[in-house]
Amino acid sequence: METLTLSLRIVEPMMFRGPGEFDPLAKGTYSRANTLTMPSPSTIAGTLATYCISRLNKPVPKDDDWIGRYLNVLGADVEIRGPLIFLGDKAMVEDRATNGLLDMEGVKKKSEILYALLTKKPSSIEELDEEDLAEGPSPIEMKREARVGIMLELRGSMNKIAREGFLYSAEYIDYSQLASRGPPRPKLEIAAEVSGSIAEELSSAQGAPVKLGGESRVAFLSFRMGSMIPDEAKRALGWAEMERGALALYLISPALFKGGKPIREFVMEWADGKGCEFLGMAGGSEPLGAGFELGDGRRKPIYSSLKPGSIIFLKGDLGLEGTPLGGGLGEASQLGYGSFLAIPVGAR
């Protein structure tokens, strides 16, 4: 199956909307929009679907199910994995426990520390405190900036009338601070892997400026054939040692679950379906909406979720065929939710 890397080159501060309302009518006289560190899989899949509709003449989807709408455009066999952020060739992923980024060395170190704790006190690995991770990697903290505005009564004319009392602030994530950590004039991009029949259609597609995230921020979308995981990242994760150890699956995007039972049970069932032995897990959970359906003006469903930066430990063969990047965990996994990096830890 063809694999293609989708690249979104970042050229300005971005807003990737976090949970919650951004509406003065809902919140009163002051409304605030917070930003996530990384775009959600829905944001990336939506940007790609919009490109396919406008540039490849794909039909506008009409499925009642929000996941089906994406698949109607991208194909029933599409598989999206990601996202990662790249500064030149240096790869980083989100750690939502700290609202920062970890490079591949940090991901490896965090996984090994948690695995060591798992072997010592497996019953409490899900209830870690700060002392447990005192020797862990230091995340790259991301700078955020807030801009304050006021709601307008009228738009689209030369006269702009402010609506009294309706203030709002919009928060943006500024990736430019990462430039000091890379080579001179580094290329800064958010990337995801795409496979399936759509990857072949996009293999010769031209790059284009696109709207990404909230407030119609601009990024440059392009495509290149092959995996987005460079050999340097594989070496940092210890991928060559895969046959020696148990696996730590570091979530790089939220894993969604429909609810009705503990997330641990969903994960155990998934591992069992893969023929793997579940060893334990560490991380945070939260209710999470899958975004907003602009076409219909309605919200997508809310799920239970396992946060990016959570780690699942197991033994077994996931059949990743030479790449540390995998997925398939939870709902909407074809669109990139439940993506992970597999890291060898410990001994069998």
N, C-alpha and C positions, 0 to 999 in steps of 0.2 A: 504494500500500500504506500502511495506517495506521501511524503511528509514535507510540509512547507512551513517556513517561519514567517509569521505575521509581525511586522515591526511598526511601532508607532513612535516616531521621533518627536520628543518633547521639546518645545521651543519657548514655552511661557508657563507661568504658574497655572496649576490645574485645580479644578474642583471635582472630586469624586464623592458625590453625596453620601453621607452617612445616614443611619436610621433616623426617623422622626419627621415631623411635619415642617414645612417651610412655607408658612401661610399666615399672614397677619390676622386673617379672618378666623383662623383656628386657634391661634395663640394669643391674640390680643394686640396690644400696642407695640410689642417688640418681638420680632421673629429672627431666628438664627439658623443658618445652614452650615453644618460642620462637614469637613471633608475627611475621607479615608486616606490612608497612606498610598494605597494602590487602587486601581479601578477594579470593580467587580467583574466576574466572568460575564454577567449580563451586559455590562457596558461594552466589553470587547466584542462579544458575539453580536450585539446590536449594531456596533460600528461596522463590522464586517458584513452583516446582512444588508445594511443601508447601502454600502458600496456595491454589493452584488445586484441590488435592485436598480440602482442608478447607472452602473457601468456595464453590467453583464445582462441587463434586461430580464432579470429574474422577476417572476410575478409577485405582486403584493400579497402577503399571506392572509388567509381568512379562517384559519383554524381557531376553534374556541379555546383550546388549551394553549397557554403561553409558551410552553416548550415546543409544541407542535408548530407554532408560527415560525420559530427559528428554523426548525427542521424542514419546513416547506420551502424555505429559501436556500438553506445551506446543504440540504440533502439528508436523507435518513441515515446515511452512513458516516456523517461528519463526526470527528472527534477533535475537540479543542483541549489543549493542556497548557496551563499557565495561570497567571502571568509571572514573569521575572522582569527585573529591571537591569539594564546593562549600561555600564559606564565604560565605553570602549569595549574591551573583551571581559571586563570584570562583572560577574553576575552577582545579583543580590535578590533576596526575597523578603517578604513581609513577616514581621513577628508582631502580631497584634497585641500580645501581652504587654509589650513596651511601646507600641505605636511607632516602632522604628524598623530599620532594615538590618538584615544579617547577610554577610557575604558567605561564600561556600565554606570557608574555614570555620566561621562562626556556627553555621548549621551543623557541621561535623562535630564541633566541640560540645554544643548543647546536647546533641543526640547521645554522645558518649557519656556525658555527665548524668543524664537522666536514665540511661541504661544501667549505669553503675548503681544508681539509687534504686532502680527497679529490682536488681538482684539482691539488694540489702533489705529492703522493706517493701515488697510488692503490694501489700495491702494498703499502703498510704501514698503510692506514687501519684494519685490523682488529687491529693491534698497537700501540695508542696507549699512551703513558705519561702520568704526571701533568702533565708540562710541556706536553704538547700541549693540555691543557684548562685551563691555568692561568688563562686569561682567560674561562673559561666561567662560566655562571650559578651562584650559590650556592644549593644546595638548602635547603629548609626541613627541618631535622633534627627527627625526631619523638621525643618523650619516651616511654620505656618504663618500666614498673614491674613488679617481680617480687614474687610472693607465695609464701610457703613453707608447705607443709602436710605432713601425714603420712597414709599409707594407713590405712584403717579395716578391722578384721576384720569388723565387723557394721554394717549400715545398716538403716534402717527401724524402729528401736526406740528407746526412751528411753536405752538404754545404748550408748555408743560406746566401742569398745575399739580403741586404737591398735595397729597392727602394728609391732613393734619393728624399727627400722632402715630402714623404707621411707619415706624422705623424698622430696618432690618440690617443684619450684618451677614456677609458671605465670607466663608473661610476658604483659603486657597493653600495648596501644598506647593512649596517652591523647591524644585529639584536642583536648581542651579548651584546650591551649596555643595553638591556632590562633586562638582568640577575640580575642586582642590584635591580630591582623592584619586584622580585619574591622570592620564597623560595630557599634554598641552592640547587645548581645544578638543576635548573628548566628545564623541558622539553619545548622546543620552537617549536611550530608547526603552520603551516597554514592549516586551515581546511575548508571543504565545505560539505554540505549535498547532498546526491544523493538518489533519489527515482526512482521507475520504475522497470521493469523486470531485468535490469542490476544490481540493488542493491542485489537481491536474488542470482544472479550468483557470485557476488563478496563477499558474506557473509562469505565464507570459503577460500577466496583467500589469498595467502601468501604475506607478505610484500616484498619489493624489493627496492634496490637503483635505482633512476631514474634521468635522466637529466631534469633540471627544469630551464626555462627561457633562457636568452642569455649566450653565452660563455660556454655552456655545464656544468653549475654548477650542483652539486650533492645534492640531498635530498633523504630522505628515505620515501617511500610511504607505507602506511598501511591502513587497514580498520577495522572498528568496527561497530557493529549494534547499532542502536538508534540515537537519535538526538545529534547534537554537542552542543546545547545550555544547559549549566548546570543550575540547580535551582538557584544558586547564581546570575547568569546573569538575570534570569527572575525576581528575587526579586529586583535587582538594577534598572531594567527598569520599575518596578511597574506593572508587568503583571497581578498580582492578582486584580488590580483595573481596569482592562480593561472595565468592564461594566459601569464604572462611567464617562468616558470622551470621548472627541473627540480623534482622532488618529493622531499621528505624524509619518509619514513613513520616516525613516532615510535611505537614500540610502547607501548601503555598496559596491555596484559595479556600474559602469556606466550604465545608461539606454540609449539605442540606438534608434534613430528615423530616418526614411528615408528622412525627410526634406519635403519642400513644404509648410509648415505652421509653426507657432510658436510652440515651445515645450509645452507651457502652454496649447494649444488647444489639443495636443495629450494626455496630462495628464488628462485634464478635460473629454475627451471622454472615456479614460480608467476607470476613477472613475465612470462615469455614467453607463458604461457597467457592473460595479460591484454592481450597485444599491446604490452607496454612494454619499454623498453630498460633492462636492469639496469646500474647504474653502480658500485655498491659497497655495503658495509655496515660498520657499526661496532657493537660491543656484546658482551655476554657470553652464554655458554651454560652450561647445567647439566642434569643429569638431574632430572626433575620428575615426581612422582606426581600423578595427577588427583584424589586425595582418597581417602576411605574410604566404602564402601557400607554404611551403617548397617543397612539392611534385611536384607542377607545376611551382615553381619559380615566383609566381605572388602575388601581394598584394590583400588582401581582401577589400571589399568595405569600403568607408568612410561614416560615418553617422554624424548627429547632435547628441549630447549627453548631458545628465544631469550628472554632476560630482558626485562622491561619497562624502558624507557629505551634499548633498542637502536634504531638508526636504519638504515633501508634507503633507498638513493638510487636513483631511476629517472626515466626520461622516458616520457611517454605519458599517455593519457587513461584514468583509472580509472573514469570514469562515476559519480562520487559525487553528482552532481545537486544541487549547491548546499550541501553540508555537508562539513566537513573530516574527519568521522568515517567510518571505513571498517573493513573486516574481510575475512574469508575466507581468511586465511593459516594453513595447517597444519590439524591434526586438531581436531575439536570446535569449529570456528569458528562454527557456528550457536549455540553456547552462550556465546560471548563471548571464547573464546581467539583470539589473533592479531588483536585489535582495534588500530587505530592512528589517529593524527591525521596528516593529510596537510598538509605545510607547503611553500609555494613557496620555493625557494632558487635563487640564481644566475640565469643566463640560458641559454636554449636554444642 
